[in-house]
Amino acid sequence: MRKLSLFTGCLIPNRYPGIEKATMLVLERIGIKCSELKEAACCPAPGIYRSFDNITWLTLASRNLVLAEEKGTDILTICNGCFSSLMDANNILKTDAGLRNEVNAHLQKIGKEYRGTIEVRHIIEFLHTDIGVNKLGDAIEKPLEIRAAVHYGCHLLKPTRERKLGSAQFPVFFDELVETTGAKSVPYEGKTSCCGAGGGVRSAMLETSFKMTEYKLDRIQKAGVDCIIDACPFCHLQYDAGQIELEKSGKDYDIPVLHFTQLLGLALGFTPDELGLHLNEIVNLKFEEKIAQIQKWY
Amino acid sequence: MKNPDILTCFQCGTCHASCPSGKYTSLNIRKIVRDSVKKDVSDQPEIWMCTTCYDCQERCPRGIKVTDAVLALRSEAVKKGKILPVHRNVCNFLIETGQSIPLDDKHRDMRKKLGLRIDEASRKKAHKEVKALLGSTGFEELIKK
């Protein structure tokens, strides 16, 4: 297995540090060595920078890629936005010599050079492909008998031509991973639809973005689940903080939102507090009680 | 926008029917991409309503890179100084800190409670290099426009 450096991005360390903690705990527990990518900066966020100025987006992404090249490791992302920016930029720079030269002319000013020697991974596809559901299943100590609504998030899957992770309409790998924890991945209408946050829409048009979130949450609630499982802190923020916003228009969801690493952490026996679940906007005590019962049972 | 791909569009509307934002906003992805061939759409607020979910691009029967076209239209608008104030703020965060969502006191405290440290030296070096690159690519100038 190739060595990995963990790329945490901006949103996870600075808004949902529980996801960072959960990631470190679970990787260590299942025996994956992965040190943080030091001196990394913003990926940079695809929704804004990629649409603002292509060369700036590529140059900043390439700087992060070079940090991993210098360490001789691949990059492991835990955010769909970071995955999208770093993977797309890496693919473009590996294949387009003209852009690579242009980017390297900028990088030269800070004494760096992009060479194109590493790969960019996302923890969901990494765990599914490189560890596998059987091996991961063996590590589970507290099978979680709960019902989960899985949200892949757009940029984990799309554009499919670049991601090469199979169907974006009927994907299965993330559901399989969730089910290794003992949880049931419950089907719901509009499952692969957008959470509403991306493309700078959340920052520019908050209320509009919440209409898309409401569409999703209504259907997730109807499916009758204990929690939402995501793979991206931006979707996470949109579902978690979005529920509080939508309360103002009379909605009552109270559905806990967990990044997959937090769900996996629970199944490995870590407590909700160790995984930072209490730092979410939505803290559902009934859910935590259910988890405590399950963890005590085994 | 000069993009010969768009000329192969036969206006089937699959893109618009797939658009999650178009359900709630005035964004008609079929129309705006078509219009962009004939005229400048930099002033249209709709180019900023796309969440870049890629559903339109995935489903286009002609294989047109519809979402990528939106990104290109935004770049044209930005070159003309048409940047939404909130987006300008995010860009300024990057210029000032090296991160688009900087750490605040509330979350610094959360990290402490979780026993997570911040490598300030590492962040400082990252910021210095990012700032140099943003100057080199002309991004700082672009945002000031």
HADDOCK unambig.tbl for C-alpha pairs under 7 A between the chains (distance, minus, plus):
assign (segid A and resid 10 and name CA) (segid B and resid 99 and name CA) 6.02 0.50 0.50
assign (segid A and resid 10 and name CA) (segid B and resid 100 and name CA) 6.58 0.50 0.50
assign (segid A and resid 10 and name CA) (segid B and resid 101 and name CA) 5.73 0.50 0.50
assign (segid A and resid 11 and name CA) (segid B and resid 101 and name CA) 6.25 0.50 0.50
assign (segid A and resid 14 and name CA) (segid B and resid 101 and name CA) 6.89 0.50 0.50
assign (segid A and resid 14 and name CA) (segid B and resid 102 and name CA) 6.35 0.50 0.50
assign (segid A and resid 14 and name CA) (segid B and resid 103 and name CA) 4.72 0.50 0.50
assign (segid A and resid 14 and name CA) (segid B and resid 107 and name CA) 6.04 0.50 0.50
assign (segid A and resid 15 and name CA) (segid B and resid 107 and name CA) 6.04 0.50 0.50
assign (segid A and resid 17 and name CA) (segid B and resid 111 and name CA) 6.06 0.50 0.50
assign (segid A and resid 38 and name CA) (segid B and resid 122 and name CA) 6.12 0.50 0.50
assign (segid A and resid 39 and name CA) (segid B and resid 122 and name CA) 4.58 0.50 0.50
assign (segid A and resid 39 and name CA) (segid B and resid 123 and name CA) 5.77 0.50 0.50
assign (segid A and resid 39 and name CA) (segid B and resid 125 and name CA) 6.37 0.50 0.50
assign (segid A and resid 39 and name CA) (segid B and resid 126 and name CA) 4.87 0.50 0.50
assign (segid A and resid 40 and name CA) (segid B and resid 126 and name CA) 6.04 0.50 0.50
assign (segid A and resid 41 and name CA) (segid B and resid 98 and name CA) 5.65 0.50 0.50
assign (segid A and resid 41 and name CA) (segid B and resid 99 and name CA) 6.02 0.50 0.50
assign (segid A and resid 41 and name CA) (segid B and resid 126 and name CA) 5.72 0.50 0.50
assign (segid A and resid 42 and name CA) (segid B and resid 98 and name CA) 6.28 0.50 0.50
assign (segid A and resid 42 and name CA) (segid B and resid 99 and name CA) 4.85 0.50 0.50
assign (segid A and resid 42 and name CA) (segid B and resid 100 and name CA) 6.31 0.50 0.50
assign (segid A and resid 51 and name CA) (segid B and resid 71 and name CA) 4.45 0.50 0.50
assign (segid A and resid 51 and name CA) (segid B and resid 72 and name CA) 6.44 0.50 0.50
assign (segid A and resid 51 and name CA) (segid B and resid 74 and name CA) 5.61 0.50 0.50
assign (segid A and resid 51 and name CA) (segid B and resid 75 and name CA) 5.36 0.50 0.50
assign (segid A and resid 52 and name CA) (segid B and resid 74 and name CA) 6.40 0.50 0.50
assign (segid A and resid 52 and name CA) (segid B and resid 75 and name CA) 4.73 0.50 0.50
assign (segid A and resid 52 and name CA) (segid B and resid 78 and name CA) 5.99 0.50 0.50
assign (segid A and resid 53 and name CA) (segid B and resid 75 and name CA) 5.90 0.50 0.50
assign (segid A and resid 56 and name CA) (segid B and resid 134 and name CA) 6.85 0.50 0.50
assign (segid A and resid 56 and name CA) (segid B and resid 137 and name CA) 5.88 0.50 0.50
assign (segid A and resid 56 and name CA) (segid B and resid 139 and name CA) 6.66 0.50 0.50
assign (segid A and resid 60 and name CA) (segid B and resid 130 and name CA) 6.92 0.50 0.50
assign (segid A and resid 106 and name CA) (segid B and resid 133 and name CA) 6.41 0.50 0.50
assign (segid A and resid 106 and name CA) (segid B and resid 136 and name CA) 6.17 0.50 0.50
assign (segid A and resid 106 and name CA) (segid B and resid 137 and name CA) 7.00 0.50 0.50
assign (segid A and resid 110 and name CA) (segid B and resid 129 and name CA) 6.39 0.50 0.50
assign (segid A and resid 154 and name CA) (segid B and resid 53 and name CA) 5.32 0.50 0.50
assign (segid A and resid 158 and name CA) (segid B and resid 54 and name CA) 6.26 0.50 0.50
assign (segid A and resid 159 and name CA) (segid B and resid 54 and name CA) 6.32 0.50 0.50
assign (segid A and resid 159 and name CA) (segid B and resid 58 and name CA) 6.77 0.50 0.50
assign (segid A and resid 194 and name CA) (segid B and resid 20 and name CA) 6.81 0.50 0.50
assign (segid A and resid 194 and name CA) (segid B and resid 53 and name CA) 6.19 0.50 0.50
assign (segid A and resid 196 and name CA) (segid B and resid 51 and name CA) 6.47 0.50 0.50
assign (segid A and resid 197 and name CA) (segid B and resid 51 and name CA) 6.67 0.50 0.50
assign (segid A and resid 198 and name CA) (segid B and resid 51 and name CA) 4.46 0.50 0.50
assign (segid A and resid 198 and name CA) (segid B and resid 52 and name CA) 6.30 0.50 0.50
assign (segid A and resid 199 and name CA) (segid B and resid 50 and name CA) 6.09 0.50 0.50
assign (segid A and resid 199 and name CA) (segid B and resid 51 and name CA) 4.08 0.50 0.50
assign (segid A and resid 199 and name CA) (segid B and resid 52 and name CA) 5.11 0.50 0.50
assign (segid A and resid 200 and name CA) (segid B and resid 51 and name CA) 6.84 0.50 0.50
assign (segid A and resid 201 and name CA) (segid B and resid 48 and name CA) 6.83 0.50 0.50
assign (segid A and resid 201 and name CA) (segid B and resid 49 and name CA) 5.90 0.50 0.50
assign (segid A and resid 201 and name CA) (segid B and resid 50 and name CA) 6.87 0.50 0.50
assign (segid A and resid 201 and name CA) (segid B and resid 51 and name CA) 5.88 0.50 0.50
assign (segid A and resid 203 and name CA) (segid B and resid 86 and name CA) 6.42 0.50 0.50
assign (segid A and resid 204 and name CA) (segid B and resid 86 and name CA) 6.12 0.50 0.50
assign (segid A and resid 208 and name CA) (segid B and resid 24 and name CA) 6.93 0.50 0.50
assign (segid A and resid 212 and name CA) (segid B and resid 20 and name CA) 6.85 0.50 0.50
